[in-house]
Amino acid sequence: MNILLVGSGGREHALAWKIAASPLTSRLVMAPGNPGMAALGELRAIKPTDVPALVDLAREIAADLVVIGPEVTVEAGLADALNQAAIPCFGPVAQAGQLESSKAFTKAFTDRHGLPTSAYAVCDTADQAKAALAGFQPPYVIKADGLAAGKGVVIAEDLATAHAAIDDALGGRFGAAGARVVIEEFLQGEIGSLFALCDGKDSIVFGEAQDHKRAYDGELGPNTGGMGTYSPAPVFTPELIEQTRVRLAERAFAGIAAEGAPYKGVLFVELMATADGPKLVEFNTRFGDPECQVLMLRLESDLVPYLRACANGTLATLPEPKWRDEAAICVVLAADGYPDSPLGGSIIRGAEQDFGEHVVVFHAGTSRDPDGTLRAAGGRVLNVCARGATLQEARDRAYAAIDRIDWPGGFHRTDIGWRALGAR
């Protein structure tokens, strides 16, 4: 198969790593890709939102499958354009992508289709939003409506902080993504990430993980796109997985199909495991980043048949995916100043050495000079990932690898996996 993978982050590097290992893959082209992905196939300098150029590239390489990595590509409508061109695509159409691209849409969707979630209010002005806070108890959850790269959420402990978050979002910090805000009830429980694949009619659960959103150890600091993940997560009991599948994933797939946009791709269900069962925190219409990284390390099955089946409507013909009986962990190395003002350009040494068969380093935001020097070129820059017989073993391997990377311009959390291991 000739496969086009769209995107350039750690998620896409992990997908490329798994796709390139498939015996079904004859040619892998990545647009735009990153320096770490260059060893796995061909890179083309096309932006992930340049839909006409991506369709042209798919035609040029006679792509048998296009795999959409980032949410911005879903929102831009690449799947819609590929459908018109009769090119198989793993990734939902833009209408279905509203499950991520608009939190207000998703909240109304949960009302229409009976998905359990938090109480909420959608507000277009600061005055309206501040008045709506009276209907909620602290801590207050303030979210920008649109795509904000995982940084549009503030959990405010008091009214003053909530007011500042509202002014920040509606004042233009997130551009068009902050034209509206959603205020939500703060859910008590343990958070988790479950993934499900759908081919437009049939669906299967496709792994789970637990993320760490806060920037600093001890769950302190601002929310980020994710500072690390691990899988499996103890919170995901068989009962919780089944409840999430039935109450959230399958209802979402059925609901969006009923509204005229059958879902083809992966749905990321971020949930809170509460005393009343799983409640939706939010949907993402692509693999999580950095959740995808640990899923790819644990996935024993060939990934490509599942991607192809979602695109072609044949998911029911495949067996359940096989997962390694091992734990996997991902520790994000971020540039100083992330998430607000990451500092770019610092030199990274030692990230591409051989750390052994159990450790993989995925690039998330890097660039390479003509002389081969690797530099930071984003907020989240590297993902140091490891497998082990236990989570503790995987964690020890990941942090040992980090100790061998020379990058004074970055930082990372030292407590990834603390919930499962019982200590920070």
C-alpha positions as CSV (number, residue, x, y, z in Angstrom):
1,M,0.0,0.0,0.0
2,N,1.0,3.6,-0.6
3,I,0.1,5.6,2.5
4,L,0.0,9.3,3.1
5,L,0.2,10.4,6.7
6,V,-0.7,14.0,7.5
7,G,0.9,15.8,10.4
8,S,4.2,16.6,12.1
9,G,4.0,16.0,15.9
10,G,4.8,13.2,18.3
11,R,1.5,11.5,17.5
12,E,2.3,11.4,13.8
13,H,5.9,10.1,14.5
14,A,4.4,7.3,16.6
15,L,1.9,6.5,13.8
16,A,4.6,6.6,11.2
17,W,6.8,4.3,13.3
18,K,4.0,1.7,13.5
19,I,2.9,2.1,9.8
20,A,6.4,1.8,8.5
21,A,6.8,-1.5,10.4
22,S,3.7,-3.0,8.6
23,P,4.4,-5.6,5.8
24,L,1.5,-4.0,4.0
25,T,3.3,-0.6,3.6
26,S,5.2,-0.3,0.4
27,R,5.6,3.5,0.4
28,L,5.0,6.0,3.3
29,V,4.9,9.7,2.5
30,M,4.5,12.2,5.4
31,A,3.3,15.8,5.1
32,P,5.0,17.8,6.5
33,G,6.6,15.3,8.9
34,N,9.5,16.2,11.2
35,P,13.2,15.4,11.4
36,G,12.6,12.2,13.4
37,M,10.1,10.9,10.9
38,A,12.6,11.3,8.0
39,A,14.1,7.9,8.5
40,L,10.7,6.2,8.1
41,G,9.7,7.5,4.7
42,E,9.5,10.5,2.5
43,L,8.7,14.0,3.8
44,R,6.8,16.6,1.8
45,A,6.7,20.3,3.0
46,I,2.9,20.7,2.8
47,K,0.9,22.3,5.7
48,P,-1.6,20.0,7.3
49,T,-4.4,22.5,6.5
50,D,-3.5,22.9,2.8
51,V,-6.3,20.6,1.6
52,P,-5.9,21.1,-2.2
53,A,-2.2,20.4,-2.0
54,L,-2.7,17.3,0.2
55,V,-5.3,15.9,-2.2
56,D,-2.9,16.5,-5.1
57,L,-0.2,14.7,-3.2
58,A,-2.4,11.8,-2.6
59,R,-3.2,11.5,-6.3
60,E,0.5,11.9,-7.2
61,I,1.6,9.0,-5.1
62,A,-1.5,6.9,-5.9
63,A,-2.3,6.7,-2.3
64,D,-4.2,3.6,-1.2
65,L,-4.9,5.3,2.2
66,V,-4.6,8.8,3.7
67,V,-4.2,8.9,7.5
68,I,-5.2,12.2,9.2
69,G,-3.1,12.9,12.3
70,P,-4.0,16.3,13.7
71,E,-7.3,17.9,14.5
72,V,-6.7,21.0,12.4
73,T,-6.7,18.7,9.3
74,V,-10.1,17.3,10.3
75,E,-11.5,20.8,10.8
76,A,-10.1,21.9,7.4
77,G,-12.1,19.2,5.7
78,L,-9.5,17.0,4.2
79,A,-11.6,13.9,4.6
80,D,-14.5,15.6,2.8
81,A,-12.2,16.4,-0.2
82,L,-10.7,12.9,-0.3
83,N,-14.2,11.4,-0.3
84,Q,-15.0,13.5,-3.3
85,A,-11.8,12.3,-5.0
86,A,-12.6,8.6,-4.1
87,I,-9.4,8.3,-2.0
88,P,-9.8,6.2,1.1
89,C,-9.2,8.2,4.3
90,F,-8.8,7.4,8.0
91,G,-10.3,10.4,9.7
92,P,-13.8,11.9,10.0
93,V,-15.4,14.5,7.8
94,A,-15.5,18.1,9.1
95,Q,-19.1,17.8,10.3
96,A,-18.3,14.9,12.5
97,G,-15.1,16.7,13.5
98,Q,-17.2,19.3,15.3
99,L,-17.2,16.8,18.2
100,E,-13.8,18.3,18.9
101,S,-13.7,21.6,17.0
102,S,-16.6,23.1,19.0
103,K,-17.2,22.3,22.6
104,A,-20.5,24.1,22.4
105,F,-21.6,21.8,19.6
106,T,-20.5,18.7,21.6
107,K,-22.4,19.8,24.7
108,A,-25.6,20.3,22.7
109,F,-24.9,16.9,21.0
110,T,-24.8,15.2,24.4
111,D,-28.2,16.7,25.2
112,R,-29.6,15.5,21.9
113,H,-28.3,11.9,22.2
114,G,-28.3,11.3,26.0
115,L,-24.5,11.1,26.7
116,P,-23.6,11.6,30.4
117,T,-21.6,14.8,30.9
118,S,-21.2,17.8,33.2
119,A,-23.7,20.7,33.5
120,Y,-22.6,23.6,31.3
121,A,-23.3,27.1,30.0
122,V,-22.3,28.5,26.6
123,C,-21.5,32.2,26.6
124,D,-20.7,34.7,23.9
125,T,-19.8,37.7,26.0
126,A,-17.7,38.3,29.1
127,D,-20.7,39.7,31.0
128,Q,-22.8,36.7,30.1
129,A,-20.1,34.3,31.2
130,K,-19.4,36.0,34.5
131,A,-23.1,36.0,35.3
132,A,-23.4,32.3,34.5
133,L,-20.7,31.5,37.1
134,A,-23.4,32.0,39.7
135,G,-24.9,28.7,38.6
136,F,-21.7,26.8,39.4
137,Q,-19.6,25.9,42.4
138,P,-15.8,26.4,42.5
139,P,-13.6,25.2,41.1
140,Y,-14.9,26.7,37.8
141,V,-14.0,25.1,34.5
142,I,-13.6,27.6,31.7
143,K,-13.0,26.4,28.2
144,A,-12.5,28.2,24.9
145,D,-15.0,26.8,22.4
146,G,-12.7,26.0,19.5
147,L,-9.3,24.3,18.9
148,A,-6.7,25.7,21.2
149,A,-4.0,23.0,21.1
150,G,-5.0,21.6,24.5
151,K,-4.3,24.9,26.2
152,G,-7.8,26.5,26.1
153,V,-8.9,25.1,29.5
154,V,-8.6,26.8,32.9
155,I,-9.7,25.3,36.2
156,A,-10.2,28.4,38.4
157,E,-10.3,28.0,42.2
158,D,-12.1,31.3,42.7
159,L,-14.2,33.9,41.0
160,A,-11.3,36.3,40.4
161,T,-9.3,33.6,38.5
162,A,-12.5,32.6,36.6
163,H,-13.1,36.2,35.6
164,A,-9.6,36.5,34.4
165,A,-9.8,33.3,32.4
166,I,-13.0,34.5,30.7
167,D,-11.5,37.9,29.8
168,D,-8.4,36.1,28.5
169,A,-10.3,33.7,26.2
170,L,-12.9,36.2,24.9
171,G,-10.2,38.9,24.7
172,G,-8.5,37.1,21.8
173,R,-5.8,34.9,23.4
174,F,-7.0,31.9,21.3
175,G,-8.2,33.8,18.3
176,A,-11.3,32.5,16.7
177,A,-11.2,29.5,19.0
178,G,-12.1,31.8,21.9
179,A,-15.0,33.6,20.3
180,R,-17.2,31.7,22.8
181,V,-16.5,30.1,26.1
182,V,-18.1,27.1,27.7
183,I,-18.4,27.0,31.5
184,E,-18.7,23.5,33.0
185,E,-19.4,21.8,36.3
186,F,-16.2,20.5,37.8
187,L,-16.4,16.7,37.9
188,Q,-15.1,14.7,40.8
189,G,-13.3,11.5,40.0
190,E,-10.4,10.1,38.1
191,I,-9.7,11.1,34.5
192,G,-8.9,8.7,31.7
193,S,-8.6,8.4,27.9
194,L,-10.4,5.7,25.9
195,F,-10.1,5.2,22.2
196,A,-12.6,3.7,19.8
197,L,-12.4,3.0,16.0
198,C,-15.4,3.3,13.7
199,D,-15.9,2.6,10.0
200,G,-19.2,4.5,9.7
201,K,-21.3,1.7,11.1
202,D,-19.2,-0.7,13.2
203,S,-16.9,0.2,16.1
204,I,-14.4,-1.4,18.5
205,V,-12.5,-0.2,21.6
206,F,-8.9,0.5,20.7
207,G,-6.9,1.0,23.9
208,E,-6.8,3.3,26.9
209,A,-4.4,5.5,28.7
210,Q,-4.1,8.2,31.4
211,D,-2.7,11.6,30.7
212,H,-1.1,14.3,32.9
213,K,-2.3,17.7,31.7
214,R,-0.7,20.1,34.2
215,A,2.8,21.5,33.3
216,Y,4.6,20.7,36.6
217,D,5.0,17.9,39.1
218,G,2.2,17.4,41.6
219,E,-0.5,18.4,39.1
220,L,0.6,22.1,39.4
221,G,0.8,24.8,36.8
222,P,-1.2,25.6,33.7
223,N,-3.0,23.0,31.6
224,T,-1.1,21.8,28.6
225,G,-1.6,19.5,25.6
226,G,-0.3,16.7,27.8
227,M,3.0,16.2,29.7
228,G,3.0,12.5,29.7
229,T,0.9,9.3,29.6
230,Y,0.9,5.7,30.5
231,S,-1.0,2.6,29.6
232,P,-2.7,0.5,30.8
233,A,-4.2,2.6,33.5
234,P,-5.7,0.9,36.6
235,V,-8.7,3.2,36.5
236,F,-9.9,1.3,33.4
237,T,-11.6,-1.7,34.9
238,P,-13.4,-4.0,32.5
239,E,-16.7,-2.5,33.9
240,L,-15.6,1.1,33.2
241,I,-14.4,0.2,29.7
242,E,-17.8,-1.4,28.9
243,Q,-19.7,1.5,30.4
244,T,-17.7,4.0,28.3
245,R,-18.1,2.0,25.2
246,V,-21.9,1.8,25.5
247,R,-22.7,5.1,27.1
248,L,-20.3,7.4,25.3
249,A,-18.5,5.9,22.3
250,E,-21.3,4.0,20.7
251,R,-23.9,6.7,21.4
252,A,-21.6,9.3,19.8
253,F,-21.1,7.2,16.7
254,A,-24.8,6.5,16.3
255,G,-25.7,10.1,17.0
256,I,-23.3,11.7,14.5
257,A,-24.4,9.2,11.9
258,A,-28.0,10.1,12.5
259,E,-27.1,13.7,11.9
260,G,-25.7,12.9,8.5
261,A,-22.0,12.4,9.2
262,P,-21.0,8.7,9.7
263,Y,-17.8,8.6,11.6
264,K,-14.7,7.0,10.0
265,G,-11.6,7.1,12.1
266,V,-10.7,7.1,15.8
267,L,-12.7,8.8,18.6
268,F,-10.8,9.8,21.7
269,V,-13.1,9.8,24.7
270,E,-11.7,11.8,27.6
271,L,-13.8,10.9,30.6
272,M,-14.1,11.3,34.3
273,A,-14.7,8.1,36.2
274,T,-17.3,9.3,38.8
275,A,-19.4,7.6,41.4
276,D,-22.2,7.7,38.9
277,G,-20.1,6.0,36.1
278,P,-18.2,7.6,33.3
279,K,-19.0,11.1,32.3
280,L,-17.7,12.9,29.2
281,V,-15.1,15.5,29.7
282,E,-14.5,16.1,25.9
283,F,-14.2,14.3,22.6
284,N,-11.2,14.5,20.3
285,T,-11.6,13.3,16.7
286,R,-8.1,11.9,16.3
287,F,-5.6,9.9,18.4
288,G,-4.4,11.7,21.5
289,D,-1.0,13.2,21.8
290,P,0.8,11.9,23.8
291,E,-1.6,9.0,24.3
292,C,-1.0,7.7,20.8
293,Q,2.6,7.1,21.6
294,V,2.0,4.6,24.4
295,L,-0.8,2.9,22.5
296,M,1.6,2.3,19.5
297,L,4.2,0.9,21.9
298,R,1.7,-1.6,23.3
299,L,-0.1,-2.5,20.1
300,E,1.1,-6.0,19.0
301,S,-1.2,-6.2,16.0
302,D,-0.4,-4.6,12.7
303,L,-2.0,-1.1,12.7
304,V,-2.5,-0.7,9.0
305,P,-5.4,-3.2,8.6
306,Y,-7.4,-1.3,11.2
307,L,-6.7,2.1,9.6
308,R,-7.7,0.7,6.2
309,A,-10.8,-1.0,7.6
310,C,-12.1,2.2,9.1
311,A,-11.7,3.9,5.7
312,N,-13.3,1.1,3.7
313,G,-16.1,0.1,6.0
314,T,-14.8,-3.4,6.8
315,L,-13.9,-3.1,10.5
316,A,-16.3,-6.0,11.4
317,T,-14.1,-8.4,9.4
318,L,-11.1,-7.9,11.6
319,P,-10.3,-9.7,14.9
320,E,-9.9,-7.8,18.2
321,P,-6.5,-6.0,18.3
322,K,-3.8,-7.7,20.3
323,W,-2.0,-5.7,23.0
324,R,1.4,-6.5,24.5
325,D,1.2,-7.7,28.1
326,E,3.5,-4.8,29.1
327,A,3.1,-1.3,30.3
328,A,4.2,1.7,28.4
329,I,5.0,5.3,29.4
330,C,5.6,8.5,27.6
331,V,7.4,11.5,29.2
332,V,7.2,14.8,27.3
333,L,10.2,17.0,27.1
334,A,9.0,20.6,26.6
335,A,10.8,23.8,25.8
336,D,11.3,26.3,28.6
337,G,8.4,28.7,28.8
338,Y,5.8,26.1,27.6
339,P,2.8,26.3,27.4
340,D,2.6,30.1,27.3
341,S,5.8,31.2,25.5
342,P,8.1,28.3,24.6
343,L,11.6,29.3,23.7
344,G,12.7,27.9,20.4
345,G,16.1,27.3,18.8
346,S,18.0,25.6,21.7
347,I,20.3,22.7,20.7
348,I,19.4,19.2,21.7
349,R,22.2,16.5,21.9
350,G,21.9,12.8,22.5
351,A,18.3,12.4,21.6
352,E,19.0,10.1,18.7
353,Q,21.3,7.6,20.3
354,D,20.5,4.0,20.8
355,F,18.6,3.6,24.1
356,G,17.9,-0.1,23.7
357,E,15.0,-2.0,22.3
358,H,12.6,-1.0,25.0
359,V,13.0,2.8,24.5
360,V,11.8,5.0,21.6
361,V,12.2,8.7,21.3
362,F,9.5,10.4,19.2
363,H,10.0,13.9,17.8
364,A,7.2,16.4,18.5
365,G,8.6,19.8,17.8
366,T,12.1,19.7,16.3
367,S,14.1,21.1,13.4
368,R,17.4,20.1,11.9
369,D,20.1,22.4,10.7
370,P,22.0,21.6,7.4
371,D,24.9,20.3,9.4
372,G,22.6,17.9,11.3
373,T,22.2,19.8,14.5
374,L,18.9,19.1,16.2
375,R,17.0,22.1,17.7
376,A,13.8,22.8,19.6
377,A,11.1,24.1,17.4
378,G,7.9,23.9,19.4
379,G,6.4,23.7,22.8
380,R,6.4,20.0,23.3
381,V,9.7,18.9,21.7
382,L,10.5,15.2,22.4
383,N,8.5,12.2,23.7
384,V,10.7,9.7,25.5
385,C,8.7,6.5,25.6
386,A,9.5,3.1,27.1
387,R,8.0,-0.4,27.6
388,G,8.4,-2.7,30.6
389,A,7.0,-5.7,32.3
390,T,5.6,-3.3,34.9
391,L,4.9,0.4,34.8
392,Q,7.7,1.0,37.3
393,E,10.2,-0.8,34.9
394,A,8.9,1.3,31.9
395,R,9.1,4.5,34.0
396,D,12.7,3.7,35.1
397,R,13.8,3.1,31.5
398,A,12.2,6.3,30.3
399,Y,13.8,8.5,32.9
400,A,17.2,6.8,32.5
401,A,17.0,7.7,28.8
402,I,16.1,11.3,29.7
403,D,19.2,11.5,31.8
404,R,21.3,10.7,28.8
405,I,19.8,13.6,26.7
406,D,21.7,16.9,26.8
407,W,19.1,19.7,26.5
408,P,19.5,22.6,28.9
409,G,16.6,24.4,27.2
410,G,13.9,22.1,28.2
411,F,12.0,20.6,31.2
412,H,9.9,17.6,32.0
413,R,7.7,16.3,34.8
414,T,9.4,13.7,37.0
415,D,6.2,12.1,38.3
416,I,4.5,10.6,35.2
417,G,2.5,7.6,36.3
418,W,2.1,8.6,39.9
419,R,-1.5,7.7,40.2
420,A,-0.8,4.1,39.2
421,L,2.3,3.8,41.2
422,G,0.8,5.3,44.3
423,A,3.4,8.0,44.9
424,R,4.8,11.1,43.2
